[in-house]
Amino acid sequence: MQNTPRDKLHALLQSLDNAARRSGRPAPRLLAVSKRHPVTAVAEMASAWRQERPGEVPAFGENYVQEARAKAEALAAAGGPPVEWHLVGHLQSNKAALAADLFDWVQSVDSVRLAAALGRHRDAGRSPMNVLLQVNIDAEPGKHGCAPADVPALAAAVAAQPALALRGLMAIPAPLPEPERRREAFARMRALFDSLRTQHAGVDTLSMGMSDDAELAIAEGATMVRVGTALFGPRN
Ligand SMILES: *Cc1c(COP(=O)(O)O)cnc(C)c1O
């Protein structure tokens, strides 16, 4: 039986750990993607997380700046211990100031212009904003993310911003019907990541894999997986 948030979290963490062990890799970090779930669900999951993994800071992913802000303010008003907020959805430059204030991580940086806007708006007195470059790894038309060939120049633009910390790469491979077929895209991401690491100290995060393909992503070297449905159930 897996009913409570803690049961779901426990089962998920166990399956991630098992997948890592099977492929001889360290266990990935979990990002709980809470978009379109109410703040009550986030609060319950944060509390389950602290019981399940004392000492870890629960990390939540959102797609929209406004939705994240409402949740962050509600949680802060409730006065619990801190959580980490990650933006995983597309960010428009005109929301960069809000995002620079709110998020600990932005995983969807895909242009020099956006990197510059985030760097300009991040308060220099705070810890740097952690940044992942989103890569359109399957070259899908109309999808956000930079081309693999643009990663070195974009990485250099982020690294040049003192208020930003370049941490790695994020991708959402094409939703091929069989998750197994996404594995090859994950492998290409891993190669890009390995090459980026030789260029930039501090790069340590490869964010890939969601509810239905997290284990495949781990087998190909994901260091962070982003899971929504498997933790929170279907979205409203
Ligand atoms: C919604 C979303 C997820 C989580 O997807 P699930 O299939 O619900 O696990 C992960 N990453 C991004 C960028 C998303 O938008």
The ligand as an SDF file (V2000), in Angstrom:
LIG
                    3D

 15 15  0  0  0  0  0  0  0  0999 V2000
    6.1870   18.5750  -15.3110 C   0  0  0  0  0  0  0  0  0  0  0  0
    7.6700   18.4320  -15.4290 C   0  0  0  0  0  0  0  0  0  0  0  0
    8.3480   17.3580  -14.8190 C   0  0  0  0  0  0  0  0  0  0  0  0
    7.6630   16.2340  -14.0540 C   0  0  0  0  0  0  0  0  0  0  0  0
    6.9580   15.3930  -14.9180 O   0  0  0  0  0  0  0  0  0  0  0  0
    6.2410   14.0400  -14.3900 P   0  0  0  0  0  0  0  0  0  0  0  0
    6.0680   13.2420  -15.6240 O   0  0  0  0  0  0  0  0  0  0  0  0
    4.9680   14.4570  -13.7590 O   0  0  0  0  0  0  0  0  0  0  0  0
    7.1690   13.3980  -13.4190 O   0  0  0  0  0  0  0  0  0  0  0  0
    9.7230   17.3270  -14.9360 C   0  0  0  0  0  0  0  0  0  0  0  0
   10.4130   18.2780  -15.6150 N   0  0  0  0  0  0  0  0  0  0  0  0
    9.7950   19.3130  -16.2110 C   0  0  0  0  0  0  0  0  0  0  0  0
   10.6040   20.3220  -16.9270 C   0  0  0  0  0  0  0  0  0  0  0  0
    8.4080   19.4180  -16.1490 C   0  0  0  0  0  0  0  0  0  0  0  0
    7.8040   20.4390  -16.7680 O   0  0  0  0  0  0  0  0  0  0  0  0
  1  2  1  0
  2  3  1  0
  2 14  2  0
  3  4  1  0
  3 10  2  0
  4  5  1  0
  5  6  1  0
  6  7  2  0
  6  8  1  0
  6  9  1  0
 10 11  1  0
 11 12  2  0
 12 13  1  0
 12 14  1  0
 14 15  1  0
M  END
$$$$
